[in-house]
Amino acid sequence: MMRHICGKAGLGRFFLLFGVSLLFGLSERVGVKHTLPVHLLAVLNDQYYFTFAVLPVFLFLCTGVMEDDTLLVLTRYGTYGRYFFHKWRALSVVAALFWLGQMAAILISGLGLPCAGSWPGASGGPWREVFTLLQGIFPSPWSAILCCAGQILLGYCLIALTALCLGHFCSRALAVRLLMAFYLLAVLWIQLPVMSRPPFVFLTGFNHWVFLLHNLAYPWRLLLTAVTTAVLVAGMVWLVTRRWRWRFSVSGRGGKCLASYYLRGLFAGKNRLLLIGLILLMTVWTWISKGAPEDSTDWLIRLFAGHGTGYFYPMGLLMLLTMELLPLWPLGVFCTQVAGERSVFLTVRLRRRTGLLGALLYTGLLWILVYGCLLALAAVIPPFLLGFSPDMGLTAAVVGLKILDVAFQFLIILSALCVTGQATAGFVAVLLLHFLCLLPISWLPAGISSLARLNLLQTGGTIPGAAAAVLLAALSLVLILWLYSRGIKLLFNH
């Protein structure tokens, strides 16, 4: 898709925009002596430059790629939503390249000017009012330059989204007319003062997406632009993802993605009952074995104590393994079944092996997230029944760390599946990592979410919770990168 959009964009439009930006930048220097940041601000806020030079070139690019591809191309993406957002991402990348070329041309036009970062004050010339307005909002010209340039890039992405959405739901001729009508609103904003007052102001036009200055002229303008933009974007996303069948007569079953199929398989009734029953059993056992808690913190410590390092406590280790490994058992069985479906049809339909890995990761992490929500209920409900006020901060920290811990162990199991073809090897590896708690090594990642290992007054651990979370997140990221770069290739070689 990226090569397709770049091929349609061509180098001609890029050099055209670069040349126009360079000419307008040089024209701002004629007869005026400014510093470099003031020169850049003058060009970035020149509404005639953007409205009558830049926007036509960019709209010309969007009209060239706004039409949908053939149905054969659409079916390769599974759903129209996936196709649309791949195309929008590619067009946004092209827009970013155009933007970089534009910024480079403006910088070249300012070569030789002093780089002093102070505001011009009363010597701002025709831009005095603009600089006064920006000076009251931004601490320095360079911060204003970054914000104005960022607004331009954001506006390009929003214009690209609008063009692609119009190109899908309308014929090409009607889509071009509607796009030109939106452009006309940007022109009328400059020429007609009535366009700055309600109700016409609600038709923001492309200039409010591109110009940060227009949103700062009135106190309410930025909020209004943000709200109307959010409503328009949400509407377009909803139309693309929910109403695309109005355009194509394709069976609805063909749009089901692989992840949805896997979710139905993993979240079967018996697996849901197993997960809920396990959490309920752990909660009841903790209550019965140690009696009613004294307060909410005492309950959290009992439920999430786990096992420390440098000693062996059989019941603590058994509770930890039950809480962290048993919820992963249905996930391991599911991954083994999925890995056994490496048929030629599946690989051709996915086109890339990473599609299978992405669906596996999405399904597994969603399962772990549901597990974390059940743990949060087990941590909050018993103290609430006893009339204690729950410690929400500690609860969120403990449950979040437990989710990271279990997710890291799931990635180990999935990595072992890619290497050996069997998820059992991953469970054995994780089990051995848990038994390493016999060694006096505090930074072992498996089971690091145990409160007995965290630096709390009630437990006497040595590891800060934030450091444990960073360690788990870093190791999980390394495993995910390895799975995408090497692991998925090994999985298909078995």
N, C-alpha and C positions, 0 to 999 in steps of 0.2 A: 504493500500500500504506500509506503514511504517513497519508493522508487517511482511508483505510478503518479503520485501527486507532484513530485519534483520534476518528472518528465513533462507533465502538463504545464507546470509553472514556467519552466524554461529560464534560461539566463537572461533573455531579453528584458523581461519585466524587472528582474533584479537590477540590471544595469540602468534601466530607465528610472527606477526609484532612486538609485544611488546618484545618478546625474542630477535629477530634480532636486534632491536634498542638498547636494553640493552647491548648486546654483542659488537656491534660496538662502543657504547659509552664508555664501559670499555676499549676497545682496544685503544682508543685515549689517555687514561691516562698512558699507559705502557711506562715507560722511559721518560716521559715528565711531567714537573711541570708547570701547568697553573692555572690561576684563573677560577672561575666558568663561568663567561661570555665568556672568551676566549675558554674554553672547549666546551661550547654550540655552539659557532660560528664554531669551528673546525668540530664538528659533522654535523651541519646543512649545511656546505659547502663541505662535503666529497662526491664527485661525484661518487666514487666507491660504497660507502654505499648506496646511493639512486638508482644508475643505476642497480646494480647487486643484491640488496637485497630488497629494499623497492618497487621499481616499479614492479618487477615480482609478488610480493604478491598482490599489489593493482590491477594489471591487471588481475590476477587470480580471484579476487573478481568481477571485472567488466564483465569478460567473462561469469560468472555464472548467471548474471541477465540481460544480454544485449538483449536477445530475447524478442519479444513481447509476451504478454499473449494472451489467447484465445479471439476470437471475442466477446464472451459473456461478458468478463471482460471489453473489450473496449467500448461496448455499454453502460455500466453503467456510463461512464464518458461523454457521449454525443458526444464528438469529440476526435479525436486522439491527437490533441494538448493538451487538458486538461489531458488526460491520460499520455502523454509523460512528461509533466512538473511536474505532481504529482510524477511520477516515478523518474525523475531527482532530484526533491527535496528530496525524500526519500533516494536516493542513496547518495546525497550530505550530508545528515545528518549522514548516516553511515560512509561516508568518514571523516566527522568531528570527529566522535567518534574514528575512527582509528587514526586520527591525534592527538587527545588528549592523547590516549594511547601511541603513539610514543613520544610525548613531555614529558609525565610523565616518560617513560623509560630513555630518555636522561637526564632528571633532576636527576633521581635516580643514574644514572652512574656518576654524578658529585657531589654526596654527599661528604662532607668533604673538598671540595676545598674552598679557601677564596673567598668571594663575592665582592672583589674590582672591581670597574667598570672602571679601566683605561686600555688603550691599551697597549699591551706588548712591543711595540717599536722594537728594534733590537733583542730582545730575543724571537721572535715568532717562532723560529725553522723552520720546513718545511712549516709553514703557514705564513711566514713573508710577502710574496708578497700579499697574500690574505688580511691579516690584514692591510697592507699599503693601499691597494685599498679601503677597507671599511672605514678606518680611514679618508680618504680624502672626504668621502661622508656623513658619519653619525657622529654626535657629540659624541656619546658614544657607547660602545659595546652593551648595553642593547637596544638602539634604533635599532641597526643593527640586533639584535636577533629577535625583534618583527617583523621587516620588512621581514626578511628571513623566519620566521615561517609563516607569513601571505601569502607570495608567495607560500609556499608549499601547504597550504590549498586551495588557489585559483587554483593551478595546479591540485590538486585532483579533484576539481569540473569540470574543463575543460576536464580532461581525462574521467570523468564519462559521460559528455555530448557527447564526441566523441564516446565512446563505445556504448551508447544507440542509437545514430544516425546510426552507422554502423550496429548495430543489427537489426534495423528496415528495412533499405533499402537493406540489403544484406542477403544472407543465413548465417547460423551460421558459416559454414566452411570458407566462404570468409571473413566474418567479423573478425574472429579470425586471419586470415592471414594478413588482412590489419592492424589490431591492432598491430600484431607482427612486421609488416613493420615499423610502426611509432616508435615502441620501438627500432628497429634496428638502426634507425637514431640517437637515443640518444646514442647508443653504439658506432656508428661510429664517433660521435662528439669527443669522448674521444680518439679514436685510430687513426683517420685520420685528420691531420691538414687542409687538403683541404676542409673539411666540414665547416670550419669557414670563408670561402671566398665565394663570389657570384660565380655562381648562387645557389650553394648548401645551402648557409646560409639562403635562403628563406624557406627551409624546416626546420622549427624551431625544430621540435622534442619535445618530452615530457620534455627533460631536461631544455629547456628555459621556460617552464611553471612552472617547479618545482624549478629551481635554480634561485634565484635573482642574484647570483654572475655572471652567464654567461651573464646576461643582462647589467651588469655594466662594463664588461671588455672593451667594446668599447663605445664611445659616442653615436653612432648611433644604437647600438644593442637594447636598451630598446624601442626606438620608433618603430623600425622595428618589434619587437615582439608584441607590442601593436597593430600596424596596421594589421599585418597578423592575429593575434588572433581575432580582431574585425571583420575582413572579414569572417573568418571561422565560428565564432559563429553566425554572421548574416545569413550566408548561411545555416547553419544547422537549425536555427530557422525557416527560410523561408521554407525550404524543409519540415520540420515537420508539419508546420501549413498549407501549401498550397498544398503539393504533396503527402499527405498520402493516397489518394484514388487510387494511382497506386498499392497499395499493397492489398487493400480490395475492393470487389465489393459491396459496401454499397451505398444506395441511397443518393445523396447529400443533400436531405432535412432532413435526419436524423441528420446531423451535426449542424443544426441551434440551437444555445443555447437559453436559456430562455430570457436572456437579449436582444438579437437581436429581438425576438418576441415582447418584451415589448417596445423597442425603436420604432418599427414601429407603435405600438398602440398609444404611447404618442405623437410622433412627426407627428401626422396626420395633414392634410392640415389646418383644422379649428383651431387646437391648435397653429400651427405656425403663422397663420394669427392673432390670438388673441394676442400672445406674441409680435409680431412685431407692430401691431396696438396700443397696450398699450404703448409701449416705444415711438412710434411716437407721440401719443396723449399727453403724459406727456411732451415731448420735445417741441411740438408746444404750449401747454398751458403755459409752463414756459416762453417761448419767448414772447407770446402775452400779458400775464398778467403783466410782468415787463419790457417789452421793450428789446431792444438790449443790450447785456452785454458790460461792459466797457473793460474787458479783459478776458482772459481764466479763471483766478481764480474766478472772479466775476460770470462767468457762472457756474462753478462747485458748488459754494456756493448756487446759486439759485436752481440748479437742485437737489442737495443732502442735502439741509438745513434740511428738515424733521421737527422734533419737539423736543423741549428741555424738561426739567423736572421742576416741581414746578409751572406750569401755564397751561392754556388751550387756544390753538390757533386753532380754528376749521378747517380753511383751511390748516394749516400746518399738522395737524393730518390726515386730509382727503388725502392730497397728499402722506403722508408717507404710509398710509394703501393701497392706490391705487398702489403705487410703489412696496410694499413688499408683500401684501397679494393676490392681483389679479393674479400675475403670478403663485402663488401656487395653484390657484383654479383648473386648468386642472390637475395638479399633484395630488391633493386630490381626484378628481373624478376618476382618473386612479388607484390610490391605492385602492380605495373602490371597483372598478371592479375587480382588481387582487385578493383582499382578498376574494371576493365572488366566486372565482374559486378554492376553497379548495376541489377539488375532490380527490377521492381515487387514481385515475390514476396519478394525478399530484404529490401527495406525494410519491407514489411508484417510479415514474420516477426520482424524485429528490433525493430520498434516505435519504436526510437530509433536515430538514425544513430551515436550514440556507441558502440553495441554493435559496429559494424564497426570503429571506431577502436580500441576496447579489445582486440578480437581481434588486430588488426594489431600493436599495440604489444606485446602479450603474446608473440606469435609471434616478432616481430623481436628483442625483448630476450632471449628464450630462446635464439635462434640466436647472438646475440652472447655470451651466457654460455657456451655450448658452445665457441665460438671462444676465449674466455678460458681455459677449462679445457685446451684443446689447447695454447695458448701456455704455460700453466704446466708442462705435461709437457715441452715443448721446452726450457724454461728449467731444469728440474731434472734430467732424465734424462742429458744429456751429461756434466755435471760428476760425476754419481753414477757413471757408467761409468768415469770416470778416477780415481775414489777420492777426489774432493774432497767436503768437507761443504758442502752448499748453504746459501747465505745466505737462509733462509726469509723473514726480515723484508723484505729488499730485493726478493726475488722477488714476494712478495704485493703490495708497494707498486707495483712496476713493472707487474705484470699487471693489478692493479685500476685503475691510471691508464689503461692501454691500453684496458680495457673501457669506461671512461667516455668516452675519446676517440672510440672507434669508435661508441658509442651516440649521442654528440652528432652525429656525421656522419650516422648513420642518420636521426636526427630531422630534419636539414636536408633529406635526400633525400625523406623523407615529406612535409615541409612544401612542398617544391617540387612534389611530385606533387599535393598539394591545390590549389596555386595554378595550375599550368599543365596538370595532367592527365597529365604525363609525368615518369617518374622520371629520364630522361636529363638533364633540366634540373638536377635535384638533384646528379647526379654531376659535371656541369660546374661547378656552384657550389662543390662541395667541392674539386674539382681546382684551381680558381682560388684558393681559400683556402690550399691547400697551396703554391701558387707565390708567395704573398705572403711566403714565408720570405725572399725576396730583400731585403725591406725590413728595416731594423734595429729591428723591433718584437718584443719578446720575448713579449708577452702575446696573440699571435694564437692562438685556441683550437684550430684544426685542426693536428694534429701536435704539440700541446703535451706529449704523453706521451713524446716522444723524449728519451732520456737526454742528448743533446747540448744540450738546452735547460734541463735541470734542474740545480739547484745541488748538484752532486756534486764531490768532489775529483778524481775521475778524468776528468771531462768539462769542468769549468770553466763550466757553465751559470750562469744568473742567476735562475732561477725556483724557489722552494721547491716541493717536491712537494705539500705540503698545500694551498698556495695554488692550484696548478694544478688539484687535485681539486675544490676549492671553486668555482673558476671554471667548470669543465666541468659540475658538478652544478647550479649556478645557471642557466647558459644552457640546459641540458637541461630544467630545470623550467619555464623561460619558454616554451620551444617546446612542451612538453606542454600547458601551460595554453592556449596559443594554438591548438593543434590541437583541443582539446576545445571551445573557445569559438567559434572562427571557421573553422579549417582544414577540419573535417569538413563544414561547410556548403558551402564552396567546392568540395570534392571532388564532392559530389552535384550541383553546378550545371553541371558540364562535360558 
